[in-house]
Amino acid sequence: MNILSHRSWRVALTTLALAIITAPAAQAQDEAACPYEDAKECAFENENLSLFIKGRDAYDHGREIGDLSEARDIGYQLAARKNKNGRVLLKMIYMEIRMGGHKNYVQAYDWVNEAMQRNESYARLDFQSVLDSLKKRMTLEQLAAVEAKYPAK
């Protein structure tokens, strides 16, 4: 993926995240604007939104330092809560892994393998291509460690 298309992708995701984030913020000013009948459901959705914002921040920070672990944990927390933003965050993480954004390549390889074992799937994301991309970045020692864990079938 060239830099221009990577930048366009980031701009689109940022725009989407801002739309998701600002809509509930506008509603927060008017307590009666909650789209749910149950106050507990509103609180649950507000918690999900706060968690997603925390996950996006962790993703941005993780891209800077090369460690997406915290963002991945939050993505799975959201997914466990049946929140669609968890899948959004996880897909972003796997795409960043494919581009070399998580610097612990063996750990990233484990994550992708785990996702494949859970039969996770995301539109236009091929886990095998992510694994192949990781293998190209690995040292001989890292490749040996991965091949020992995951022998070829």
C-alpha positions in Angstrom: 0.0 0.0 0.0 1.6 3.3 -0.9 1.8 6.3 1.4 -1.0 8.2 -0.3 -3.6 5.4 0.0 -2.4 4.7 3.6 -2.9 8.4 4.5 -6.4 8.4 2.8 -7.3 5.3 4.8 -6.3 7.0 8.0 -8.2 10.2 7.2 -11.3 8.2 6.5 -11.1 6.2 9.7 -10.4 9.4 11.7 -13.5 11.1 10.1 -15.6 8.0 11.0 -14.3 8.0 14.5 -15.1 11.7 15.0 -18.6 11.2 13.7 -19.1 8.3 16.2 -17.6 10.3 19.0 -19.2 13.7 18.5 -22.8 12.5 17.9 -23.2 11.1 21.5 -21.4 14.2 22.9 -24.1 16.4 21.4 -26.7 14.2 22.9 -25.1 14.3 26.3 -26.0 18.0 26.6 -29.7 17.0 26.4 -30.4 14.1 28.8 -33.8 13.5 27.3 -32.2 12.7 23.9 -31.1 9.2 24.9 -32.2 6.9 22.1 -32.9 4.0 24.5 -35.8 3.7 26.8 -33.8 2.2 29.6 -31.3 4.4 31.5 -29.1 1.3 32.1 -28.9 0.7 28.3 -27.9 4.4 27.8 -25.2 4.0 30.5 -23.9 0.8 28.9 -23.6 2.5 25.5 -21.9 5.4 27.0 -19.4 3.0 28.6 -18.9 1.4 25.2 -18.2 4.8 23.7 -15.7 5.7 26.4 -14.0 2.4 26.0 -13.8 2.9 22.2 -12.2 6.3 22.7 -9.7 4.8 25.1 -9.0 2.1 22.5 -8.5 4.6 19.7 -6.1 6.5 21.9 -4.2 3.3 22.7 -4.2 2.5 19.0 -2.7 5.9 18.1 -0.1 5.6 20.9 0.6 2.0 19.9 1.4 3.0 16.3 3.9 5.6 17.6 5.7 3.1 19.9 5.2 -0.1 17.9 3.1 -1.9 20.5 -0.6 -2.4 19.9 -1.2 -4.7 22.9 -3.4 -2.3 24.9 -5.5 -1.4 21.8 -6.0 -5.1 21.1 -7.1 -5.8 24.7 -9.6 -3.0 24.5 -10.8 -4.2 21.1 -11.6 -7.6 22.5 -13.3 -6.0 25.6 -15.6 -4.2 23.2 -16.2 -7.3 21.1 -17.1 -9.2 24.3 -19.6 -6.5 25.0 -21.1 -7.1 21.5 -20.0 -3.6 20.4 -19.4 -3.2 16.7 -16.5 -0.8 17.4 -14.5 -3.6 18.9 -14.4 -5.3 15.5 -13.5 -1.9 13.9 -10.6 -1.5 16.3 -9.4 -5.1 15.8 -9.5 -4.8 12.0 -7.5 -1.6 12.3 -4.9 -3.4 14.5 -4.6 -6.3 12.0 -4.2 -4.0 9.1 -1.5 -2.1 11.1 0.2 -5.4 11.9 0.3 -6.2 8.1 2.1 -3.0 7.6 4.6 -3.8 10.3 3.2 -1.4 12.9 3.5 -3.9 15.8 7.2 -4.4 16.3 7.0 -7.7 18.2 6.5 -9.8 15.1 6.3 -13.1 16.9 3.6 -11.9 19.2 1.7 -10.4 16.2 2.0 -13.7 14.5 0.5 -15.4 17.5 -2.4 -12.9 17.6 -3.2 -13.5 13.9 -3.1 -17.2 14.4 -5.4 -16.9 17.4 -7.8 -14.9 15.4 -7.8 -17.5 12.6 -8.4 -20.3 15.2 -11.4 -18.3 16.5 -12.7 -18.0 12.8 -12.6 -14.2 13.0 -13.1 -12.6 9.6 -13.1 -9.0 8.4 -14.0 -7.6 5.0 -11.1 -7.2 2.7 -8.6 -8.6 5.3 -6.9 -11.9 4.5 -5.1 -13.2 7.6 -2.8 -15.4 5.5 -1.5 -12.3 3.8 -0.9 -10.7 7.2 1.1 -13.8 8.3 3.1 -13.7 5.0 3.8 -10.0 5.5 5.0 -10.7 9.1 7.3 -13.5 7.9 9.0 -11.2 5.4 9.9 -8.8 8.3 11.1 -11.5 10.7 14.7 -12.3 11.5 15.9 -15.9 11.1 15.6 -16.5 14.8 12.0 -15.1 14.9 11.1 -17.3 11.9 12.5 -20.3 13.6 10.5 -19.6 16.7 7.3 -19.2 14.7 7.9 -22.4 12.7 8.5 -24.3 15.9 5.2 -23.1 17.3 3.3 -23.6 14.0 4.7 -26.4 12.0 3.7 -26.5 8.3 0.8 -28.8 7.6 
